[in-house]
Amino acid sequence: MIADNVWLFALFYMLNGIGGALYIPAQRAQISDCTESAMRTEVFAALHVIEGFGAAVGPISGLAVYSYHPALLFGFQVCAFSLYWLVVYFRLPETLPSKSQKEILQKEKPVFIQDMLLHHRSVLLLMLFTIPVSLLYAQLDKLPALFGRAF
């Protein structure tokens, strides 16, 4: 909305890619924590079906609503985000460790930043190496919208 040149637009998409690289693994971990192992496959399959449906129908319905009345599209977005927030706040179980688990984790915490970096080296390297992939995916995912046609 605030990008007035292509470089600023590209910067925002890179930030989107970085956000996806950090958010998606945490989202999947929380889903795994909240669902029983027997239901996990079905939950992830349903999420992928919903994502595919949204990718197919979303741009067409968004264009139709925007053509009819642009402000209405932003109103729908506010309603969707509000509904999402309510569902997450009231229905998603807490996965934060209990107080006794926190005390155990506090005893095991590394004292210095170097120790923390060494202790979590594999996770940090995975995050570092997935950022370029997410950046590329964010660019390729948005190319048809940028040029107004499907590739």
Backbone as JSON Lines, residues from 0, in Angstrom:
{"i":0,"aa":"M","n":[0.82,-1.18,0.0],"ca":[0.0,0.0,0.0],"c":[0.87,1.26,0.0]}
{"i":1,"aa":"I","n":[2.03,1.2,0.68],"ca":[2.87,2.39,0.75],"c":[4.04,2.35,-0.22]}
{"i":2,"aa":"A","n":[4.18,1.26,-0.96],"ca":[5.3,1.15,-1.91],"c":[5.01,1.99,-3.14]}
{"i":3,"aa":"D","n":[5.94,2.91,-3.44],"ca":[5.75,3.74,-4.62],"c":[6.75,3.41,-5.72]}
{"i":4,"aa":"N","n":[7.63,2.46,-5.47],"ca":[8.53,1.99,-6.53],"c":[8.76,0.49,-6.36]}
{"i":5,"aa":"V","n":[9.33,-0.1,-7.36],"ca":[9.47,-1.55,-7.37],"c":[10.47,-2.04,-6.31]}
{"i":6,"aa":"W","n":[11.47,-1.23,-5.95],"ca":[12.47,-1.66,-4.98],"c":[11.89,-1.73,-3.58]}
{"i":7,"aa":"L","n":[11.04,-0.8,-3.23],"ca":[10.37,-0.84,-1.94],"c":[9.41,-2.02,-1.88]}
{"i":8,"aa":"F","n":[8.74,-2.27,-3.0],"ca":[7.84,-3.42,-3.09],"c":[8.63,-4.73,-2.91]}
{"i":9,"aa":"A","n":[9.8,-4.82,-3.55],"ca":[10.65,-6.01,-3.41],"c":[11.14,-6.16,-1.97]}
{"i":10,"aa":"L","n":[11.47,-5.06,-1.32],"ca":[11.91,-5.12,0.07],"c":[10.82,-5.67,0.97]}
{"i":11,"aa":"F","n":[9.57,-5.24,0.75],"ca":[8.47,-5.74,1.56],"c":[8.24,-7.24,1.32]}
{"i":12,"aa":"Y","n":[8.41,-7.68,0.09],"ca":[8.27,-9.11,-0.16],"c":[9.4,-9.91,0.45]}
{"i":13,"aa":"M","n":[10.6,-9.35,0.5],"ca":[11.69,-10.04,1.2],"c":[11.39,-10.14,2.69]}
{"i":14,"aa":"L","n":[10.87,-9.08,3.28],"ca":[10.48,-9.14,4.69],"c":[9.38,-10.17,4.91]}
{"i":15,"aa":"N","n":[8.47,-10.28,3.95],"ca":[7.43,-11.3,4.02],"c":[8.05,-12.7,3.99]}
{"i":16,"aa":"G","n":[9.06,-12.9,3.15],"ca":[9.73,-14.19,3.08],"c":[10.44,-14.53,4.37]}
{"i":17,"aa":"I","n":[11.1,-13.54,4.98],"ca":[11.77,-13.77,6.26],"c":[10.75,-14.11,7.34]}
{"i":18,"aa":"G","n":[9.64,-13.38,7.33],"ca":[8.58,-13.67,8.3],"c":[8.03,-15.08,8.14]}
{"i":19,"aa":"G","n":[7.86,-15.5,6.88],"ca":[7.39,-16.86,6.64],"c":[8.38,-17.91,7.11]}
{"i":20,"aa":"A","n":[9.67,-17.63,6.92],"ca":[10.71,-18.58,7.36],"c":[10.71,-18.73,8.87]}
{"i":21,"aa":"L","n":[10.34,-17.69,9.58],"ca":[10.31,-17.76,11.04],"c":[8.96,-18.24,11.56]}
{"i":22,"aa":"Y","n":[7.87,-17.9,10.87],"ca":[6.54,-18.2,11.37],"c":[6.1,-19.64,11.07]}
{"i":23,"aa":"I","n":[6.32,-20.11,9.87],"ca":[5.76,-21.4,9.45],"c":[6.27,-22.57,10.31]}
{"i":24,"aa":"P","n":[7.58,-22.67,10.6],"ca":[7.99,-23.78,11.49],"c":[7.36,-23.69,12.88]}
{"i":25,"aa":"A","n":[7.23,-22.47,13.42],"ca":[6.6,-22.32,14.73],"c":[5.13,-22.69,14.68]}
{"i":26,"aa":"Q","n":[4.46,-22.31,13.59],"ca":[3.05,-22.65,13.42],"c":[2.87,-24.16,13.37]}
{"i":27,"aa":"R","n":[3.7,-24.83,12.6],"ca":[3.57,-26.29,12.48],"c":[3.91,-27.0,13.79]}
{"i":28,"aa":"A","n":[4.88,-26.46,14.52],"ca":[5.21,-27.05,15.82],"c":[4.06,-26.91,16.8]}
{"i":29,"aa":"Q","n":[3.41,-25.75,16.78],"ca":[2.28,-25.55,17.69],"c":[1.11,-26.44,17.3]}
{"i":30,"aa":"I","n":[0.88,-26.6,16.02],"ca":[-0.19,-27.52,15.58],"c":[0.13,-28.93,16.03]}
{"i":31,"aa":"S","n":[1.39,-29.34,15.92],"ca":[1.79,-30.68,16.36],"c":[1.61,-30.84,17.86]}
{"i":32,"aa":"D","n":[1.88,-29.78,18.62],"ca":[1.71,-29.85,20.07],"c":[0.25,-29.94,20.47]}
{"i":33,"aa":"C","n":[-0.62,-29.32,19.7],"ca":[-2.04,-29.21,20.08],"c":[-2.9,-30.35,19.59]}
{"i":34,"aa":"T","n":[-2.41,-31.17,18.68],"ca":[-3.24,-32.24,18.13],"c":[-2.69,-33.6,18.55]}
{"i":35,"aa":"E","n":[-3.59,-34.54,18.65],"ca":[-3.19,-35.91,18.95],"c":[-2.49,-36.5,17.73]}
{"i":36,"aa":"S","n":[-1.59,-37.43,17.97],"ca":[-0.81,-37.98,16.85],"c":[-1.69,-38.66,15.81]}
{"i":37,"aa":"A","n":[-2.81,-39.24,16.21],"ca":[-3.7,-39.9,15.25],"c":[-4.4,-38.89,14.34]}
{"i":38,"aa":"M","n":[-4.62,-37.69,14.82],"ca":[-5.32,-36.66,14.05],"c":[-4.38,-35.73,13.29]}
{"i":39,"aa":"R","n":[-3.1,-35.79,13.56],"ca":[-2.14,-34.84,12.99],"c":[-2.14,-34.83,11.47]}
{"i":40,"aa":"T","n":[-2.17,-36.0,10.86],"ca":[-2.16,-36.09,9.39],"c":[-3.4,-35.43,8.81]}
{"i":41,"aa":"E","n":[-4.55,-35.7,9.42],"ca":[-5.79,-35.1,8.93],"c":[-5.8,-33.59,9.08]}
{"i":42,"aa":"V","n":[-5.26,-33.09,10.19],"ca":[-5.22,-31.65,10.42],"c":[-4.35,-30.96,9.38]}
{"i":43,"aa":"F","n":[-3.15,-31.5,9.14],"ca":[-2.27,-30.89,8.14],"c":[-2.85,-31.02,6.74]}
{"i":44,"aa":"A","n":[-3.52,-32.13,6.44],"ca":[-4.16,-32.28,5.13],"c":[-5.28,-31.25,4.95]}
{"i":45,"aa":"A","n":[-6.08,-31.05,6.0],"ca":[-7.15,-30.06,5.92],"c":[-6.58,-28.65,5.74]}
{"i":46,"aa":"L","n":[-5.5,-28.34,6.44],"ca":[-4.87,-27.03,6.28],"c":[-4.38,-26.81,4.85]}
{"i":47,"aa":"H","n":[-3.79,-27.84,4.26],"ca":[-3.3,-27.7,2.87],"c":[-4.46,-27.57,1.88]}
{"i":48,"aa":"V","n":[-5.56,-28.27,2.12],"ca":[-6.74,-28.13,1.26],"c":[-7.3,-26.71,1.35]}
{"i":49,"aa":"I","n":[-7.4,-26.2,2.58],"ca":[-7.91,-24.84,2.77],"c":[-6.98,-23.83,2.12]}
{"i":50,"aa":"E","n":[-5.68,-24.03,2.26],"ca":[-4.7,-23.13,1.63],"c":[-4.82,-23.15,0.11]}
{"i":51,"aa":"G","n":[-4.97,-24.34,-0.46],"ca":[-5.14,-24.44,-1.91],"c":[-6.43,-23.81,-2.39]}
{"i":52,"aa":"F","n":[-7.5,-24.01,-1.62],"ca":[-8.78,-23.39,-1.99],"c":[-8.67,-21.87,-1.93]}
{"i":53,"aa":"G","n":[-8.02,-21.37,-0.89],"ca":[-7.84,-19.92,-0.76],"c":[-6.98,-19.36,-1.88]}
{"i":54,"aa":"A","n":[-5.95,-20.1,-2.29],"ca":[-5.1,-19.63,-3.38],"c":[-5.85,-19.62,-4.72]}
{"i":55,"aa":"A","n":[-6.8,-20.54,-4.88],"ca":[-7.56,-20.6,-6.13],"c":[-8.7,-19.59,-6.17]}
{"i":56,"aa":"V","n":[-9.42,-19.46,-5.08],"ca":[-10.63,-18.64,-5.06],"c":[-10.34,-17.22,-4.55]}
{"i":57,"aa":"G","n":[-9.34,-17.06,-3.7],"ca":[-9.06,-15.78,-3.08],"c":[-8.83,-14.62,-4.05]}
{"i":58,"aa":"P","n":[-7.92,-14.76,-5.01],"ca":[-7.68,-13.64,-5.92],"c":[-8.91,-13.27,-6.76]}
{"i":59,"aa":"I","n":[-9.66,-14.26,-7.19],"ca":[-10.84,-13.98,-8.01],"c":[-11.91,-13.26,-7.18]}
{"i":60,"aa":"S","n":[-12.18,-13.78,-5.99],"ca":[-13.2,-13.14,-5.15],"c":[-12.71,-11.77,-4.67]}
{"i":61,"aa":"G","n":[-11.43,-11.64,-4.38],"ca":[-10.88,-10.34,-3.98],"c":[-11.02,-9.31,-5.08]}
{"i":62,"aa":"L","n":[-10.74,-9.71,-6.31],"ca":[-10.89,-8.79,-7.44],"c":[-12.35,-8.39,-7.64]}
{"i":63,"aa":"A","n":[-13.25,-9.36,-7.49],"ca":[-14.67,-9.05,-7.65],"c":[-15.14,-8.06,-6.59]}
{"i":64,"aa":"V","n":[-14.77,-8.28,-5.34],"ca":[-15.18,-7.38,-4.27],"c":[-14.52,-6.02,-4.45]}
{"i":65,"aa":"Y","n":[-13.23,-6.0,-4.81],"ca":[-12.51,-4.73,-5.01],"c":[-13.11,-3.94,-6.17]}
{"i":66,"aa":"S","n":[-13.53,-4.62,-7.22],"ca":[-14.16,-3.94,-8.36],"c":[-15.5,-3.34,-7.96]}
{"i":67,"aa":"Y","n":[-16.21,-4.04,-7.07],"ca":[-17.51,-3.55,-6.63],"c":[-17.36,-2.36,-5.69]}
{"i":68,"aa":"H","n":[-16.56,-2.53,-4.62],"ca":[-16.36,-1.45,-3.65],"c":[-15.05,-1.73,-2.89]}
{"i":69,"aa":"P","n":[-13.98,-0.97,-3.17],"ca":[-12.66,-1.25,-2.56],"c":[-12.66,-1.25,-1.04]}
{"i":70,"aa":"A","n":[-13.38,-0.36,-0.41],"ca":[-13.38,-0.29,1.06],"c":[-13.98,-1.55,1.67]}
{"i":71,"aa":"L","n":[-14.9,-2.18,0.96],"ca":[-15.52,-3.4,1.45],"c":[-14.49,-4.51,1.62]}
{"i":72,"aa":"L","n":[-13.51,-4.57,0.72],"ca":[-12.47,-5.58,0.8],"c":[-11.68,-5.44,2.1]}
{"i":73,"aa":"F","n":[-11.34,-4.21,2.45],"ca":[-10.59,-3.99,3.69],"c":[-11.47,-4.28,4.91]}
{"i":74,"aa":"G","n":[-12.75,-4.03,4.82],"ca":[-13.67,-4.38,5.9],"c":[-13.75,-5.89,6.1]}
{"i":75,"aa":"F","n":[-13.8,-6.64,5.01],"ca":[-13.78,-8.1,5.1],"c":[-12.48,-8.59,5.73]}
{"i":76,"aa":"Q","n":[-11.38,-7.95,5.37],"ca":[-10.08,-8.34,5.93],"c":[-10.05,-8.11,7.43]}
{"i":77,"aa":"V","n":[-10.58,-6.99,7.89],"ca":[-10.64,-6.71,9.33],"c":[-11.49,-7.75,10.03]}
{"i":78,"aa":"C","n":[-12.64,-8.09,9.45],"ca":[-13.5,-9.11,10.05],"c":[-12.81,-10.47,10.1]}
{"i":79,"aa":"A","n":[-12.11,-10.83,9.04],"ca":[-11.42,-12.11,9.01],"c":[-10.31,-12.17,10.06]}
{"i":80,"aa":"F","n":[-9.51,-11.1,10.16],"ca":[-8.45,-11.08,11.17],"c":[-9.02,-11.08,12.58]}
{"i":81,"aa":"S","n":[-10.12,-10.38,12.8],"ca":[-10.75,-10.37,14.12],"c":[-11.28,-11.74,14.49]}
{"i":82,"aa":"L","n":[-11.94,-12.4,13.54],"ca":[-12.43,-13.75,13.78],"c":[-11.27,-14.71,14.05]}
{"i":83,"aa":"Y","n":[-10.2,-14.58,13.29],"ca":[-9.0,-15.41,13.5],"c":[-8.44,-15.19,14.9]}
{"i":84,"aa":"W","n":[-8.35,-13.93,15.33],"ca":[-7.84,-13.62,16.65],"c":[-8.71,-14.23,17.73]}
{"i":85,"aa":"L","n":[-10.04,-14.12,17.59],"ca":[-10.95,-14.67,18.59],"c":[-10.8,-16.18,18.69]}
{"i":86,"aa":"V","n":[-10.72,-16.85,17.56],"ca":[-10.57,-18.31,17.58],"c":[-9.25,-18.71,18.25]}
{"i":87,"aa":"V","n":[-8.17,-18.04,17.87],"ca":[-6.87,-18.36,18.47],"c":[-6.89,-18.07,19.96]}
{"i":88,"aa":"Y","n":[-7.42,-16.94,20.36],"ca":[-7.39,-16.54,21.76],"c":[-8.23,-17.46,22.64]}
{"i":89,"aa":"F","n":[-9.44,-17.82,22.17],"ca":[-10.34,-18.56,23.03],"c":[-10.31,-20.07,22.82]}
{"i":90,"aa":"R","n":[-9.85,-20.55,21.66],"ca":[-9.94,-21.99,21.38],"c":[-8.6,-22.71,21.31]}
{"i":91,"aa":"L","n":[-7.51,-22.0,21.1],"ca":[-6.22,-22.65,20.96],"c":[-5.63,-22.91,22.34]}
{"i":92,"aa":"P","n":[-5.29,-24.14,22.65],"ca":[-4.73,-24.42,23.98],"c":[-3.33,-23.82,24.12]}
{"i":93,"aa":"E","n":[-2.98,-23.48,25.34],"ca":[-1.68,-22.89,25.64],"c":[-0.59,-23.97,25.55]}
{"i":94,"aa":"T","n":[0.49,-23.68,24.87],"ca":[1.6,-24.63,24.77],"c":[2.83,-24.14,25.54]}
{"i":95,"aa":"L","n":[2.69,-23.02,26.26],"ca":[3.78,-22.5,27.07],"c":[4.04,-23.48,28.21]}
{"i":96,"aa":"P","n":[5.31,-23.76,28.5],"ca":[5.61,-24.71,29.58],"c":[5.07,-24.23,30.93]}
{"i":97,"aa":"S","n":[4.73,-25.18,31.8],"ca":[4.24,-24.83,33.13],"c":[5.38,-24.25,33.96]}
{"i":98,"aa":"K","n":[5.04,-23.77,35.16],"ca":[6.04,-23.12,36.0],"c":[7.18,-24.08,36.38]}
{"i":99,"aa":"S","n":[6.86,-25.32,36.69],"ca":[7.91,-26.28,37.03],"c":[8.81,-26.57,35.83]}
{"i":100,"aa":"Q","n":[8.23,-26.63,34.64],"ca":[9.04,-26.83,33.44],"c":[9.92,-25.61,33.17]}
{"i":101,"aa":"K","n":[9.38,-24.41,33.47],"ca":[10.18,-23.19,33.3],"c":[11.38,-23.2,34.23]}
{"i":102,"aa":"E","n":[11.18,-23.66,35.48],"ca":[12.3,-23.71,36.42],"c":[13.37,-24.66,35.93]}
{"i":103,"aa":"I","n":[12.97,-25.79,35.36],"ca":[13.95,-26.75,34.82],"c":[14.68,-26.12,33.65]}
{"i":104,"aa":"L","n":[13.94,-25.43,32.78],"ca":[14.58,-24.8,31.63],"c":[15.5,-23.67,32.06]}
{"i":105,"aa":"Q","n":[15.14,-22.93,33.13],"ca":[15.99,-21.85,33.61],"c":[17.33,-22.39,34.09]}
{"i":106,"aa":"K","n":[17.32,-23.56,34.72],"ca":[18.57,-24.16,35.21],"c":[19.46,-24.59,34.05]}
{"i":107,"aa":"E","n":[18.84,-24.99,32.93],"ca":[19.6,-25.47,31.79],"c":[19.98,-24.37,30.8]}
{"i":108,"aa":"K","n":[19.5,-23.14,31.02],"ca":[19.75,-22.06,30.06],"c":[21.23,-21.7,30.01]}
{"i":109,"aa":"P","n":[21.77,-21.51,28.8],"ca":[23.14,-21.03,28.69],"c":[23.25,-19.61,29.21]}
{"i":110,"aa":"V","n":[24.4,-19.3,29.8],"ca":[24.58,-18.0,30.42],"c":[24.96,-16.95,29.39]}
{"i":111,"aa":"F","n":[25.86,-17.26,28.5],"ca":[26.36,-16.29,27.54],"c":[25.73,-16.49,26.17]}
{"i":112,"aa":"I","n":[25.75,-15.45,25.38],"ca":[25.17,-15.51,24.03],"c":[25.93,-16.53,23.18]}
{"i":113,"aa":"Q","n":[27.25,-16.6,23.33],"ca":[28.02,-17.58,22.55],"c":[27.57,-19.0,22.9]}
{"i":114,"aa":"D","n":[27.32,-19.25,24.2],"ca":[26.85,-20.58,24.61],"c":[25.47,-20.87,24.01]}
{"i":115,"aa":"M","n":[24.62,-19.84,24.0],"ca":[23.29,-20.02,23.42],"c":[23.39,-20.32,21.93]}
{"i":116,"aa":"L","n":[24.25,-19.59,21.23],"ca":[24.41,-19.81,19.79],"c":[24.96,-21.21,19.52]}
{"i":117,"aa":"L","n":[25.9,-21.66,20.33],"ca":[26.44,-23.01,20.15],"c":[25.42,-24.07,20.53]}
{"i":118,"aa":"H","n":[24.64,-23.8,21.56],"ca":[23.65,-24.76,22.03],"c":[22.54,-24.97,21.0]}
{"i":119,"aa":"H","n":[22.15,-23.91,20.31],"ca":[21.06,-23.98,19.32],"c":[21.58,-23.83,17.9]}
{"i":120,"aa":"R","n":[22.81,-24.23,17.66],"ca":[23.45,-24.03,16.37],"c":[22.68,-24.68,15.22]}
{"i":121,"aa":"S","n":[22.19,-25.89,15.41],"ca":[21.51,-26.58,14.3],"c":[20.21,-25.88,13.92]}
{"i":122,"aa":"V","n":[19.46,-25.41,14.91],"ca":[18.2,-24.71,14.62],"c":[18.49,-23.37,13.94]}
{"i":123,"aa":"L","n":[19.48,-22.65,14.43],"ca":[19.81,-21.36,13.84],"c":[20.33,-21.51,12.41]}
{"i":124,"aa":"L","n":[21.13,-22.56,12.16],"ca":[21.6,-22.8,10.8],"c":[20.44,-23.17,9.88]}
{"i":125,"aa":"L","n":[19.52,-23.96,10.37],"ca":[18.34,-24.3,9.57],"c":[17.55,-23.05,9.21]}
{"i":126,"aa":"M","n":[17.34,-22.16,10.2],"ca":[16.64,-20.92,9.92],"c":[17.4,-20.07,8.91]}
{"i":127,"aa":"L","n":[18.71,-20.0,9.06],"ca":[19.53,-19.19,8.16],"c":[19.45,-19.72,6.73]}
{"i":128,"aa":"F","n":[19.5,-21.04,6.56],"ca":[19.48,-21.61,5.22],"c":[18.09,-21.64,4.6]}
{"i":129,"aa":"T","n":[17.03,-21.54,5.41],"ca":[15.69,-21.51,4.84],"c":[15.25,-20.11,4.45]}
{"i":130,"aa":"I","n":[15.92,-19.09,4.92],"ca":[15.54,-17.72,4.56],"c":[15.63,-17.49,3.05]}
{"i":131,"aa":"P","n":[16.73,-17.86,2.36],"ca":[16.75,-17.64,0.9],"c":[15.65,-18.41,0.17]}
{"i":132,"aa":"V","n":[15.35,-19.61,0.63],"ca":[14.29,-20.38,0.0],"c":[12.95,-19.68,0.18]}
{"i":133,"aa":"S","n":[12.69,-19.16,1.38],"ca":[11.44,-18.44,1.62],"c":[11.37,-17.16,0.81]}
{"i":134,"aa":"L","n":[12.51,-16.47,0.69],"ca":[12.53,-15.25,-0.11],"c":[12.2,-15.56,-1.57]}
{"i":135,"aa":"L","n":[12.81,-16.61,-2.11],"ca":[12.55,-17.0,-3.48],"c":[11.1,-17.43,-3.65]}
{"i":136,"aa":"Y","n":[10.59,-18.21,-2.69],"ca":[9.21,-18.66,-2.77],"c":[8.25,-17.47,-2.73]}
{"i":137,"aa":"A","n":[8.53,-16.49,-1.87],"ca":[7.67,-15.31,-1.8],"c":[7.67,-14.56,-3.13]}
{"i":138,"aa":"Q","n":[8.81,-14.52,-3.8],"ca":[8.87,-13.84,-5.09],"c":[8.11,-14.62,-6.15]}
{"i":139,"aa":"L","n":[8.33,-15.93,-6.22],"ca":[7.67,-16.75,-7.23],"c":[6.17,-16.86,-6.99]}
{"i":140,"aa":"D","n":[5.79,-16.85,-5.71],"ca":[4.38,-16.94,-5.36],"c":[3.62,-15.7,-5.82]}
{"i":141,"aa":"K","n":[4.29,-14.55,-5.87],"ca":[3.62,-13.3,-6.19],"c":[3.82,-12.84,-7.63]}
{"i":142,"aa":"L","n":[4.62,-13.54,-8.42],"ca":[4.86,-13.12,-9.79],"c":[3.6,-12.99,-10.63]}
{"i":143,"aa":"P","n":[2.67,-13.95,-10.59],"ca":[1.45,-13.77,-11.39],"c":[0.66,-12.54,-10.99]}
{"i":144,"aa":"A","n":[0.62,-12.21,-9.7],"ca":[-0.11,-11.02,-9.27],"c":[0.59,-9.75,-9.74]}
{"i":145,"aa":"L","n":[1.91,-9.8,-9.79],"ca":[2.65,-8.61,-10.23],"c":[2.42,-8.32,-11.7]}
{"i":146,"aa":"F","n":[2.37,-9.35,-12.51],"ca":[2.26,-9.17,-13.94],"c":[0.83,-9.35,-14.47]}
{"i":147,"aa":"G","n":[-0.09,-9.71,-13.59],"ca":[-1.5,-9.79,-13.97],"c":[-1.84,-10.99,-14.85]}
{"i":148,"aa":"R","n":[-1.03,-12.01,-14.81],"ca":[-1.33,-13.21,-15.6],"c":[-0.69,-14.42,-14.92]}
{"i":149,"aa":"A","n":[-1.15,-15.59,-15.29],"ca":[-0.59,-16.83,-14.74],"c":[0.57,-17.29,-15.61]}
{"i":150,"aa":"F","n":[1.56,-17.85,-14.97],"ca":[2.72,-18.38,-15.7],"c":[2.54,-19.84,-15.97]}
